[in-house]
Amino acid sequence: MRLLAIESSGQLASVAVIEDGEILGMKVGEFKVTHSETLMPMIDAMLKESGVELDSLDAIAVSGGPGSFTGLRIGSATAKGLGLALDIPLIHVPTLHAMTYNLLVPDYIGAIIVPMMDARRGQVYCGIYDFVIRPDNMVDFDIFMDAEAMSVTDLLDRIKEITDLDGNPPIVVFLGDGVKAYHDVIEQYAQFDFDYAPDEAMLQRADTVALLGQLMYSLDMTVSADEEAPDYLRPSQAERERAEKENQ
């Protein structure tokens, strides 16, 4: 099967196309260029360079959030428009799950993976996950805490609770733009062994959205273009301001 993946939850948008487990092409947008200006041109250029026809796609995977409200809306709208035009299903890939898949390599099997995205207002969008080897040598994806918005100190406390339950605590690996935003807090307050993801695995990537999307497609975890909607985790600034005015 052939699948297009769209990642627009952060400052750098990217797109990828995958066929039967092989990444055929990937493009990353320019830093701080509006996603609405880059997504469709990137998709067109990548498909041409990869020799893939748009109407040969079987599905579209889109990074579904949390993340930038504007970026998620643009990515979702692009995926919905293409899905409707091509009459193909969409795959809603949780952003934090796809980020965790950045570290699906032997070095990180058994580590606790903590993607954290800067959510502003002193919070991060975060989750706590790991990969473990099953008895049949397959890799399982475990969820200790799925996507939440919280302060970094609360996140560190939650991780401490989890590592304290293990007699031989695994190392914790942080990734995401929240690492840069809250590096000093992590260094000062983390009470467990930790490390940071390498630069190439630090931020959201369309290729891992594609790989996870392909797995979800094989499990019939698809939605229609009409059903697709981003997961924001918390109200937008406009919604918060409107609620404050109504309360007044």
C-alpha positions in Angstrom: 0.0 0.0 0.0 1.1 3.6 -0.7 0.5 6.3 1.8 1.1 10.1 2.1 2.1 11.5 5.5 1.7 15.1 6.7 3.3 16.5 9.8 2.5 20.2 10.6 2.1 20.2 14.4 5.3 22.2 15.0 7.4 25.0 13.5 8.8 22.8 10.7 6.3 21.1 8.4 7.3 17.9 6.6 5.7 15.4 4.2 6.6 11.9 3.3 5.4 9.1 1.1 5.8 5.4 2.0 5.1 2.1 0.2 5.1 -1.2 1.9 7.5 0.0 4.7 9.9 1.8 2.4 10.1 5.6 2.5 10.0 6.7 -1.1 10.5 10.4 -0.4 10.4 13.1 2.2 10.5 16.9 2.3 10.9 19.4 5.1 9.6 23.0 4.9 11.6 26.1 5.7 11.9 27.3 9.3 9.1 29.7 10.3 7.5 29.8 6.8 3.7 29.5 7.1 2.5 25.9 6.6 -0.3 27.1 4.4 2.3 28.4 2.0 4.4 25.2 2.0 2.3 22.1 2.4 0.8 21.6 -1.0 3.9 22.8 -2.9 6.0 20.4 -0.8 3.6 17.5 -1.5 3.6 18.2 -5.2 7.4 18.5 -5.4 8.0 15.4 -3.3 5.6 13.2 -5.3 7.1 14.3 -8.6 10.6 13.6 -7.3 9.5 10.2 -6.0 7.7 9.3 -9.2 4.5 8.9 -7.3 1.1 9.9 -8.8 -1.3 11.5 -6.4 -4.2 9.2 -7.6 -2.0 6.2 -6.7 -2.3 6.8 -3.0 -4.3 4.4 -0.8 -4.5 6.6 2.3 -3.3 9.8 3.9 -1.8 9.9 7.4 -1.9 13.2 9.3 -0.2 14.2 12.5 -3.3 14.7 14.6 -2.1 16.6 17.7 -1.4 18.0 20.1 0.7 20.8 18.8 0.4 24.2 17.2 -3.3 25.0 16.8 -2.7 26.7 13.4 -0.4 24.1 12.1 -2.7 21.2 13.1 -5.7 23.0 11.4 -3.7 23.5 8.2 -2.5 19.9 8.2 -6.0 18.5 8.9 -7.6 20.7 6.2 -5.0 19.7 3.7 -5.5 16.0 4.5 -9.2 16.3 4.4 -9.2 18.1 1.1 -7.0 15.5 -0.5 -8.9 12.6 1.1 -12.2 13.9 -0.3 -10.8 14.6 -3.7 -9.2 11.2 -4.0 -11.9 9.3 -2.1 -9.4 7.6 0.2 -9.4 7.2 4.0 -7.3 9.2 6.5 -5.3 8.0 9.4 -5.2 10.1 12.5 -1.7 9.6 13.9 -1.2 11.0 17.5 1.7 13.4 17.3 3.3 12.2 20.5 3.1 8.6 19.4 4.8 9.4 16.1 7.6 11.4 18.0 8.2 8.3 20.2 8.6 6.3 17.0 11.6 8.5 16.2 13.5 6.4 18.7 12.3 3.0 17.6 15.9 1.7 17.3 17.8 -0.9 19.4 19.6 1.6 21.5 16.3 2.8 23.0 14.4 -0.4 23.6 13.6 -0.6 27.3 14.2 3.2 27.8 11.3 5.4 28.9 10.6 7.8 26.1 9.1 11.2 27.0 8.2 13.5 24.0 7.4 17.0 25.2 6.2 19.9 23.1 6.3 23.5 24.3 2.7 24.4 24.9 3.5 27.9 26.2 2.0 29.3 29.4 4.4 27.2 31.4 3.2 23.9 30.1 4.2 21.1 27.8 2.1 18.6 25.7 3.7 15.4 26.8 3.4 11.6 27.2 5.4 8.8 28.7 6.0 5.7 26.6 8.4 2.8 26.1 9.2 0.0 23.7 9.6 -3.6 25.0 10.5 -6.8 23.3 7.8 -9.4 23.5 8.5 -13.2 23.9 8.0 -13.6 20.2 10.7 -10.9 19.6 8.2 -8.4 18.3 8.4 -4.8 19.7 5.5 -3.6 21.8 4.6 0.1 22.3 3.6 0.7 25.9 1.8 3.8 27.2 2.4 4.9 30.8 0.8 8.3 30.3 -0.9 9.4 27.1 -1.1 12.9 25.8 -1.6 15.6 28.5 -0.9 19.3 29.0 0.9 20.0 32.3 3.8 21.8 33.8 7.3 20.4 33.4 7.7 19.9 37.2 4.4 17.9 37.3 5.7 15.8 34.4 9.0 15.1 36.2 7.1 14.1 39.3 5.0 11.7 37.2 8.1 10.2 35.6 9.7 9.8 39.1 6.6 7.8 40.2 6.9 5.5 37.3 10.7 4.9 37.6 10.3 4.3 41.3 8.1 1.3 40.6 11.0 -0.4 38.7 13.6 -2.2 40.8 16.1 -1.4 38.0 14.9 1.9 36.7 15.4 2.5 33.0 16.9 5.6 31.6 14.5 8.3 30.6 15.0 10.0 27.1 13.5 13.4 26.4 12.7 14.8 23.0 10.7 17.6 21.4 11.0 21.4 21.4 10.0 21.4 25.0 13.5 20.1 25.8 15.1 23.4 24.6 12.4 25.5 26.3 12.6 23.8 29.6 16.2 22.4 29.6 17.1 24.2 32.9 14.1 22.8 34.7 14.9 19.3 33.6 18.5 19.6 34.7 17.6 21.1 38.0 14.6 19.0 39.1 14.8 15.5 37.4 15.4 12.9 40.1 16.2 9.9 37.8 18.8 9.0 35.1 18.0 10.8 31.9 19.3 11.7 28.4 18.2 13.6 25.4 17.4 12.3 21.9 19.9 12.9 19.2 19.3 16.0 17.0 18.0 14.0 14.0 15.3 12.4 16.3 14.5 15.4 18.4 11.5 17.0 16.5 8.4 15.8 14.7 9.0 14.0 11.4 6.7 13.0 8.6 8.6 9.7 8.0 7.6 8.4 11.4 4.0 9.6 10.9 4.1 7.5 7.7 5.5 4.4 9.4 3.1 4.5 12.3 0.3 5.4 9.9 1.0 2.4 7.8 0.8 0.2 10.9 -2.5 1.8 11.9 -3.8 1.3 8.4 -3.0 -2.5 8.6 -5.1 -2.5 11.8 -8.1 -0.8 10.1 -7.5 2.3 12.2 -8.7 4.8 9.6 -11.3 7.6 9.5 -13.1 9.3 6.8 -12.2 12.8 5.6 -15.4 14.1 7.3 -14.4 12.5 10.6 -10.9 13.7 10.9 -10.3 16.5 13.5 -7.2 17.5 15.4 -6.7 16.8 19.1 -5.8 20.2 20.7 -5.9 19.0 24.4 -6.8 22.5 25.6 -8.8 25.4 24.3 -7.2 27.9 21.9 -6.3 31.4 23.0 -9.3 32.8 21.3 -11.6 30.3 23.0 -10.0 31.1 26.4 -10.4 34.9 25.9 -14.1 34.4 24.8 -14.7 32.3 27.9 -13.1 34.9 30.2 -15.3 37.6 28.7 -18.4 35.5 29.2 -17.5 34.8 32.8 -17.0 38.5 33.4 
